[in-house]
Amino acid sequence: MSVPGSKSLANRALVCAALARGVSSLRNASDSTDTAMMINGLNQLGVLARPSGDQLQVEGTGGKLYAPRFPIPVGNAGTTLRFLLSVAARAEGVTHFEGSERMGQRPITDLTDAFRQLGISMDHREGIAHYAVHGGGFKGGDVTISGEKSSQFVSSLLLAAPGVPQGLTVHITGTLASAPYLAMSLDVMNHFGVNVESSGASYRVAPGTCYRPAAFDVEPDASGATYAFGAAAIAGGEVSVPGMKRTTLQSDAALLDVLERMGCTVTWHPEGVTVGRKGSLRGIDVDMNRMPDAVPTLAAVALFAGGPTHIFNVAHLRYKESDRLGALAGELRQLGADITVHDDGMTIRPIWLNGAVLDTHEDHRLAMSFALIGLRIPGITILGPECVSKSYPRFWEELDKLTSTRERSSQGERS
């Protein structure tokens, strides 16, 4: 099962390339809607990012950016909006952003508070997906920000900081949600020539630090690969994902360790990774804070385990494309699933399931997880399947390849 390039890596690399002075190239860049919106937003700010053969070329401006005449559309792309808000703080003029209705409900206060400390002005009414950043005032300094709702706010500030006059020091309070994603940001920044100094919960971009243009290979998306892994766990047999690296910093790859605990086999080889299951699955207790995007996949797998699965430390899932805890539990109950939602997670107890019509809530992760359940439970209809384009536009085609292979294998066994 082929998965696209990681949109998390691609969007971080795009910001670094845009703020470098010179031409960078990204290979295997994600073809997701989120990344397309990031490219469009950078283009509107004066950065030329365009396909060139099998690569994406970015002509960085060294931080010289200008507010566009028209609002930048961001849909429900949280990473795109949050990263571009800090980038827009470096652009001359006022940059407007327009998002989806759901985007207006997602948290942004921690970032606006940080802007206020740094002397950056942003107009935004709570609950309304319109944002106006008054640029040209990002001089740097010291800022304190909560990390409890999202690490993206911290990444946003650090990614945009190289080249600002005073440098930037970010002090994080509280427990940092999805901490591996901050580590990913720092690694990508380092690839483009910026070393972020860290001490405890503080991170510093020194004055005079600037990005250098670079060639960047985007790894296959570990979040997208979880659906391949989940397919093997639910339906049995084996699924291979080419290009995956054991050394990846993408936190959702840790779902492989979780699936091993549940009874799957994981085999790494030079071409990628293979996940298989021959025996039965067992339920487990697991802290998913470091891999929140894999929770819907794990929930789908847990429905077929021999015993309950308790997922905890993921309260921040309520602030994703949907209230991912509430929406996931509500739809799975349509199948007859026995699920208890807690403040920071859920408990799933395996029980006989039936087919049902499931609403994606315009959340790509829910849509793809529901599809996995359909590998075992007949009569499942998924409403709004096109939302997968947010991260994995070819998902349905790749899933068809898996099921076609499985059907051919079964026919061969019968003959």
N, C-alpha and C positions, 0 to 999 in steps of 0.2 A: 504494500500500500504506500504510494508516494504521498508525501506531505509537502506543503509549500514552505518557503523560507520563513523564518520566524519574524512576525511583525514586530515583536518586542525588540529584537535586535536591529531590524531594519529601521525602525523609527528613531532609535537612539543614534544609529550610525548616520542617518540623514541629518539630524541636528548638528552633529559634530562636523560632517562634511560641509554643511551650509555655512558654518561659522569659520571654517578654515579659509585660507586664502590660496586658491588654486583648484585644480580639478581632481576630484576623487571618483572612484568607481566602486559600485556595489554589485557583486555577483550573487545570483540566486535570491534577489530581493523579493519580498513577499508581493503577491498580486492581490492582496486583500483590499477591501474597501477602506479599512483604517489607514493602510499605508498610502493608498491613492489619495486620501484626504490630506495626509501629511505632505506628500509631494506637491499637491495643489496649493496648500497653505504656504509652503516655502516659496513656490513660484510667485504667488501673489505678493510676497514680501520682498521680492527682487532677486531670489536665488534661482538659477536656471538648473532644473533637475529634469532629465529626459532619458528615455531608453536609447541605448546605442548597441545594436546587436543583441547579445545575450546579457548585457550589463545595463546598469543604471548609472549614468554619469551626472555628477553634481558639480557645478561651477560655484565654489564657495566665494563669498564676498569679504571674508575677513571681519565680519560683524557689521558691515555697512548695509543697513536695511531701511526700507521705507514703507510706511503704512499704505496699504492698498486703498483704492477708491471705494471698493465694494466689500461687504462683509465676507469673511472666510467661513465657508460651511464646514462643520465638524460632525454633523449627525449625532450619533451616540458613541463616538470614538473618544473614550476618556483619555487614553494616552496622548492622542493627537492634540486634543484641546489643552491638556495640562502642560505639555511640553511647549506648545506654540505660544501659550500665554507669556511664559518667561522669555521666549525668543522675541516676541512682539514688544516686550519692555525695552528692547535694545533698538527698535525701529523708530525712525523719526516720524512723528505724527500720531494719530489715534487709530488703532487697529480694532475693528469690530469682528466679533465671532458670533455665528448663529448655530445653535444646536437643536437636537430633537427635543420633544417634550420631556422625555425621560432624563435627558442630560440636565435639564433644569432642576431635577430632583436629586442629582448626585452631588456629593459634598465638594465644596470648593473653598470653604471658609478658611481652612488652615493655610492655603496658599495666599488668599487675599490678605490675611493677617500678616504673613511674611512680607508681602509687597509693601504693606503700610510701614513696617519697620525699616524697610530699605528705601523709603521715599518714592515708591512707585505707585501711581494712581491708577485704580481700576474701577470702573462703574459696573455694578451688577446688583440686580434685585433678586433676593432669595426666591427660588422656585421658577425663575424665568431664565430660559436658555439664551440669553443675550449678554455678551461681555464686551466691554470697551476698555482697552489698555492704552493709557497715555504714555507713549514711548519716549525714549531718549533720556530717561532719568535713572537707568540702572547703572549706578556707580559702584555698587558692591558694598562691603562692610560685614558686620556681624548680624546674624539673624537666628532666632529661636523658633522652632516649628515642631508641632506634634506629629509623630509618625504613626499614630494608632489607627487612623482610617485608611491611609494609603501611603506607600513608599514613593508613589509617583510625584508627590509634591516636592520631596527632597531631590529626587532625580531631576525634576524640571529645573529647579534653581541651579543645581550643580552643572547640568549640561549646558545651560546658557551663560555660565559665569566666565569661562576663559575669554580674556580680552577686556573685561571691565576694569576701570582704572584702579580700584582699591582691592581687587580680588574679592573673594567671598569665603566666609566661614559660617557653616551651618551647624547649629547645635540642636540635636533631636531630643525631644522629651517624650516620655512614655515608651511603651514597647512598640518597636517598628514592625508594622504589618508587611508581610511579603518581603522580608529582608533580602532574600536572594536577588530580587529585581534591582535593588540598589547596587549590589555587588556587580550585577551585569552592566549597569550604567558606568560604574567606575572602570570596568574592564574595557568597555568600548571607548571611553574617553582616553584611556591609556594607549589604545591602538592608534588613536589620532594624535598622540604626542603630549597628552596632558596627564600628569600624575597628581592625583588627589591625595593630599596628606590626611591621615585619619588618626584620631586619638580618642579612645572611648566612643562616645556618641557624637563626636564633633568631626566635621569634614571641612578641609580647607583647600581652596583653589588660590594659589599664590598670585599676587599682582604680577603682571607682565607675562603670564602664562597664556599661550595661544595654541590653537589647534594647527596641525599640519595636515595637508591633504594626504590621502592614503587609499590603497586598494583594500576592500573589505569583503570577505566571504561570509555570507549570511547562512548560518546553519539551518537545517530543517527544523521546523517548529515543533518543539517538544510538547506544547499544549495540544497541537493538532495530532501529534503521534499518539496521545493517550487514547484516542478513539480506536486506533488500530490495536493497541494493547488490550483495550477493553473488549474488542470484538473477539480476540482469541480467548480471553478469560470467560466470556459469556457463552460463546458458541462451541468452544473446544477447537482442537486442531492447532495450527500455527499461523502466525502473521509476522512477516518481516518488514521492517522499515529501513530502506537504504539511506545512507548518509549520516545516520545518528552517530554521535561520538560519546564514548564513555566519559570523557573529560568535560562535557558541556557544563556551562554554568546555569543553563536553563533549569529552574527549580522543578518544573513539572515532570522532568525525566525521573525524579525520585519516586514517581508512582510505580516504577518498575520494582523498587524494593518493597513497596506495599503489596503489589500483586504476588511477589514471591512469598511473602508472609501468608497470603491467602491460598497458596497452593499452586501457583503458576511457575513455569520454568522461564528463565531469561538467559539467552545466549548471545554474547557479544562476539562479533567477528569483524574483519577489516572492512566489510562492505556496509555494516550497520548493526542492527540488533534484531533478534527473533524472540517472540514471546509465544509460549505454548501452554496448553493445559490438557492433560489426559485424565487426571483424577477429579475429585470433587473440590469445591471451594469451601473455605471456612471463614467465618466472620471474625473481625478483629476490632480492637480499639486503636484509633490513629489520630495523631495531631496533624492537621492539614494546613496549618498556618503558612508554611513556607511554599505550599503549592495549591493555592486556593482555586485556580482555574481547573484543576483536575478533580475537584469535588463532585461535579455532576457525573463524570465518568465513573468514579468510584461508587457513587450512589447506585448507578445502573448495575454495576457488577455485584454490589452487595445484595441486590434483590434475589440473586441466585446462589448465595452462600449458605452453608449449613450452620446457621447460628447468627445472632445479631451482630451488626457492625455499628460501632459508635464513632462518629466523626466529630471532633471538637477543635476549639481555638480558631474558629473561622467566622467570628461575628462580622468581620468586614465584608463578607459576601453579600450583606444586605445593601451595599452601596455600588454594586456592579450594574451591568446593563439592565438587570431586573433586581428585585429583592430576591437574590438567587436562592436563599434558604427557604423563604416562604413560597416562592413560585415553584421551586423544584418539588417540595413536599406536597403542595397542593395538587400538582399534576400527577405525581406518582400515586397519590391516593385514588385518582380516577381509575387506576389499574387494580385497585383493591389492596394496594401496598399498606403495610402497617408501619407508620413512620411517626416518631415523636420529635418535634422541633424544640430545641433548647435555645437559650440565649446566645450560645456560641457554637451551635452545631446541630446535629440530628442523630437519632438512633433508628436504624433500619432493621426490621425483623422479617426474615423471609416468610412468605405466605403464598398461597395459590393466587395467581394473577389472571386477569382477564384483559381482553382488548379494550381499547377506548380511544376517544378523540383527545389529543393532547395539544395544548396551546403553548407555543414557544415563548410567549411574552416578548417577542422580537429579540430574543436572547440566543445567539448562535450556539453557545455552549449547551443550553438546554436542548435545542433541536438535534444536535449531533449525539447527545447522550440518549435521547429518546429513541433515535434510530437504532442504537445498539440493542435496546430492549426488544425491538422488533425482530432481531435475529432469533429469538426464542419464543416470543409471545405473538401469535397471529392476531390480526384484526386491529393493529395500531395505525391510526391516522394522525399525521403531524401537520398542524396548521402553521402557515407562514414559513415553509422550509427554506425560502430564498434568503433568510437572514444569515445563513452560513457564509455568505459572501463577505461578511465582516472580517473573517479570519481565514476561511478555507473554501474558496469559491468552487473547487473541484470535488468537494466532499462526496456529493451524491454519486458522481461518476466513479470515484475510487471505491466507494462502498459497493457499488454494483459489480466492480471487478472482483471484490472479495467474495460476494455471494455467488457470482457466476462460477468462480473457481471451486467453491464449496459444493455447488450443485454438480459440477462435472466430476468431482472426486467421489461424491456419493453415487452417481450413476455408474462410475467405474467399479466401485465396490459391489454394487448390486449385480453387475454383469459378470 
